[in-house]
């Protein structure tokens, strides 16, 4: 690389804060490769070594460790290292931890830039020859911006969080499905990090459910990323317009004659949806590209909710049998939801016996499995699985295909 992106101030600030408050290493996850400059990596390694032995650290123990490592003089001696470690004089406090976490985020981002440059250099010859796997490149490029570290929480932290949640002090965002009764039984709707799978026979309403859920979240101001693998983006948007207006989309001839009075209501619905944060993708079918695009748009704040319509159409080459592939797709979508902390809604087909088609693992990987079933007398939503509430219950619905809406009867 000709020029490597380096955030020198964040590197120095991080080292001084950690030296002043080594508890930062106990509540945040840090890695040596966050630091682009070799001298700073050496200082961090010395701090970490002292902390691992003693569960404590300060400027003087760090300098002593660097001396025992034989690198102190290479770094410019005691005064040069002390200049780094005394950049911040904030002692142990929540403010210091918050500042360190912000520095950590900046260093993760800059490390991602450096990794991206290395990746681009690796793929450039293949791209110029026309032999590069672009989906693979996009996935790896997206991965360079991930923060691979989990937030560490003690039992005390978790206990306080649970008590706050029980007392109503913790605002945990929920994401509606568009069905009030279902949302109520899922404690407010879907939560971030969950995978909800809705299953029905062909034409049985799974796409209507997904469109309705997407629309409910758009109305609440959430951003929605909708992967449509069966219908083009205009068809999906048309369904949303029809559901918003509670009117079917008709032919131009009908609007000129018998249904001319509906035009203002349809136009109002179009304008309402036009202002929402909605992205519909209808030209991606392989799983790796779906994951890469989801991660990219989530980083841009454009994917609070992700919809994938539907599992059996997603392409994946990571397993031999189709059943294994579908199982793998469901597992990876669940992992994606967990990583991005967003809800993912997807669909599956039911076979002739009313079972989820091709893979029992879909139920295993889903937080909620919702079945839409129809008989001559009635249509019902059956909650087959619900990790946060009642299951094995059903409620009656009416399906209106013309306006893409499921109505609770």
N, C-alpha and C positions, 0 to 999 in steps of 0.2 A: 504494500500500500504506500502510495506517495505521501498521503497525509492521513493520519488517524485521528478521528474526532476524540478529543480529550476534554473533560471538564475538570480542570486543575483545581479550581476553588472548591468544588464538591468533594474531591478526593482529600484535600487538606482538611476541610471542615469535618468530614467524617472521621478521619483519624484522630483529630483533637477531641472531638466529642466522645468517641469510644474510650480514649485514654483517660478522660475525666470521669466517665461513667461506664465502666465495663459491663454493667447490667444490661446495656444495650445489646451486647452479644448474646445475652440470655433470653431476650424477648423479641429479637429480630434476627433473621438469618442473613449472614454476610458471607461473601466468598472473595477470595484473593483476586479472581479475574475481573472483579468490578473495577479494579484499579489499573488504568492503562500504563502508568509510569512504573518502571521497575523499582525505583527507590520507594515509592509508596507501597508497592506490594510487599517489599521487605519489611517495612515498618508494620504493616498490617499483620504479616505472618508472625512477627515478634510479639505484638500485642496478643494475638490469638494463642500463641504457645504459652505465654505467661498466664493467661486466663484459664487455659485448660489445666494447668498444674495447680493453680492457687485459687481459682474462682474470683480473682481480683487482678487489678493492674493499675499502673499510673505511669507518669512520664519517666520516672527514674528506673523503674523495673523494666520498662520497654528499652531504654537506652542500654541498660545492663545486658539485656537479652541480645540486642543487636551486636554488642561487643563480643559476647560469647559465640555468636553466629559468625563472627569474623567479617562483618560487613559495615561496621560503624564508620570506619574511616572512609570507606568507599562512598558513604552517604554524605560525607562532608564533616563528620565528627559530631560531638555532643551538641554544639551550638546550632548546627544546621537541623538536626533532628528535633531539638527543643523548639525551634521556630515553628516547625510543623505541628508539634503536639500542643503548643500553647496558642494556636490560632484562635481557639474559643476557650474562654475561661469559665464557661457555664459548668457548674458542678451537677451532681445528681438531681434531676428534676424531670417532670413530665415534659416541660418545654424542650429540654435537651434531647429527650427521646423522640419527640415530634420532629425536631430539626434533623436528627439523624435519619429518621425514616424518609423525610423528604429528600435528603441528600442521596439516600440509598436508591430511591426511585429514579433520580437523575442519573446516577451511575449505571443503573440497569439499562436505561434508555441509551446511554452513550456506548455501553458495551454492545447493545443491539446494533447500533450503527456500525461499529467496527466489524462485528460478525457479518453484517450485510455486505460490507465491502469485500471481505474474504470470499463470501459465497458468490458474489457477482464476478469476481476474478476467476473463480473456479468454473462457472457456467458460461462465461463469455465465449470461449472457443467453440463450445458445443452449440451455442445459440447462433454464432456466425456461420457454422457449418450446417445449421438446420437439423441437428440431431438431438437437441436438448429436450428433456421431458419437462414441459412448461408447468404442468400441474405439480410435479415434484418440486420444481424450483420455487413456485409460488408458496407451497406449503412450508418449505424450509425457510424461505424469506420471512414468512409470517412468524415462524417459530423464533426467529432471532429477537423479536420484540417481546417475547413472553418473559414474565417474571416467574421463574421456576420455583420460587420459595413460598412455602406455606407459612401463614402467620401462626406463630406458636402461642398457645394459650394454656395457662395453668388451670388446675381444677377450680381454684378460687375465682379466676376470671370467668370461667364457664358458669359457675354457680351464680355469680352476680348477674350475668347476662340472663340466666333463666328466671331469676327472681324479678328482674326488671321487666322481662317479657310477661310474666304472670300478673304483675301489677299494672300492666299497660303503659309502662314508661318507655319501652323499646318499640320504635316504629319499624316494623318489619314489612317491607313492601310485598303486596300480593298482586297477582295478575289474573284478571277475570277470564272466564271461559265464555261468557255471554249467556250462561244459564244460571239464574240466581240460586235455584235450589242446589245445584251442583257446587257452586262456589261456597255456599253456606256450609255444606258438609265437608268441604276441604279447608275450613277455617279461613275463609276469605278468598280462596282461589288458589292458583298455582303459585309456588314460591320459586325464587331464584335457585338455580342448580338442579331443578327437577325436570324429568322427562315424562310428559303425558302422552300416551298413545291412545288414539281413538280408532276403533275398528268397526267395520260394517261390511256387509256384502257389497258387491259392485253396484254403484248407484244408490247405496243405502244411507248416504248422508255424512260420510266422514269428511269429505271436502267442504260441505256446508258448515260442519262443526268448526273446522279449522279457519274458514273465512270469517265465521261469526266471532270466534275467539280473537282473531287478529283485529277485527273491527272494534271489538269491545276495548281492547288495549289502546288502539289509536284514539278512540274517543276520550280515554283517560289521559292522553298526552304522552303515551309511551311510543317509542320508535319500534317499528316492526320490520323484520327482514323475512320475506316470504319466498321460499324456494318452491316454485311450481314445476313439477316434473312431467305433468300430464297435460295441463292447459297452458295456453300462452298468457302473457301478462295482461293483455287486454280483457280476456275472459275473466280472470281473477278480479280485476278492477271493476268490470261490469257487474259481477256478483255482489261486490261490496256496495256499489251504487244502488243496486236493486234492494239490498237489505236495508241500507240507510233510508231510502225513500219509501220502503214498504210497497214498492211498485215494480213490476217486471219491466225489463228493457224491451221495447217493441221495435218493429220495423219502421223505416222512414215513412212508408205509405200510411201506416196506422197513426203516426204522429201528425200527419197532414190532415187526417180525417177524424175518426172517432175518438182518438185519445189525445187530441191537441191540448186539452186542459192539463195534462200530466207533465208537459214540458217544463213549466216553472219548478215543479217539485223535483224532477230529475236533475235539472240544472243546479238547483240548490244543493242537492246531495253531492254532485260532482265537485262543486266549489268547496264544499266542506271537506271532502276527502283530499282535494288538491293541496290543502294547507297542512295536511298531516305528514308525519315523518314515516313514510312508507317506501320500501324498496322491494320490488318484485323481480326475482331472477328466474328466467325461464329457459336459459341456455346452458345450464350446468346440471349434469346428472351424476357425475362421479363423486364419491364420498370425500376424497382428498381435497377436491376443489371446493366442495361445500364447507368443509372445515376451515380451509384457508380463507375463504371469503367471509365466513362468519367471524373469524378472529380479527380480520382486517377491519371490517365494518363496526364490530363491537368496540375496537380501540378508538374509532372515530365517533363513538356515541350514537351510532345508527342501528343498533341491534339490541334493544332492551328485551325483545321477545323474538324468538326464531321459530319459524314454521317450516316443516319439510313435508311436502305432499307428493308422494308418500313412500313408506319403507321399501315396498316390493319393486319400485322403479329405480331406486338408487343403485348405481353401479359400483361394485367393489371387486377387486381381484385378489383379496387377501385370504380367501378360503376356497376349498375345493368344491363342496356341494353348495347349492343355492341356500339350503337351510342354514349352513354355517355362515354364509355370507350375510344373510339377514340378521342372524344373531350378532355377528361382528359389527354390522352397521348400527344396530340398536345399542350395543355396548359403547361404541365410539361416540354416538350422539349423546348418550348419558354422560360420558366423560367430558364431552365438550360443554354440556350444560353446567357441570360441576366446576370446570375450570373457569368459564366465563361468568359464573354466578348468575346466569339468566335462565328463564324457563324455555324449554324446547317442546314444541307441540308437533307430533307427527301422526301419521295414519298407517293403518294396516288393513289388509283384506281379511274377511272371514271366509272359511271354507263352507261347504254345503252342510256340515254338521254344526255350524255355528261356533267353531273354534278359530282362534287366531291362526291365520294361514302361515305355513312353512316353518314356523319356529316358536317353540314354547319359551325360548329364551327372551322373546320380546316382553313377556310378562315379568320375567325375572329382572330385566334391566329397567323397566318402567317404574316410576314412582306411582303413577296412576294408570290404570287400564280401563278405558271406558268403551263399552260395547253399545252400538245402536242396533236394535233388533225390531223387525217388523213382522206382524201377523195379519191375518185378514181383519181382525177386530181392532187392533191397536198397534201403536209404535211406542217403544220404551227406550230409555237410556238405562243401561245396567252397569253399575259400578262393580267391576270384577276385582279390582285391586285399588287400594287407597292407603298409602303409608301414613297418612295423617288424619285418619278418621274412619267413619263407618264404611264397610264394603258389603258386597253381596246383597245389595238392595237396588231397586229400580224405581223410576218414576216415569209417568206417561208424558209423551210429547206429541206434537203435530209437526210434520215436516212439510214445509211449503217450498218446493223446489223452484218455483217461478221467481221467488224473491230471496232465495238462498237463506232461509231462516228456519231454525228449530224453535218451536214455541212450546213452553211448558203448559201442559193441559190442566 
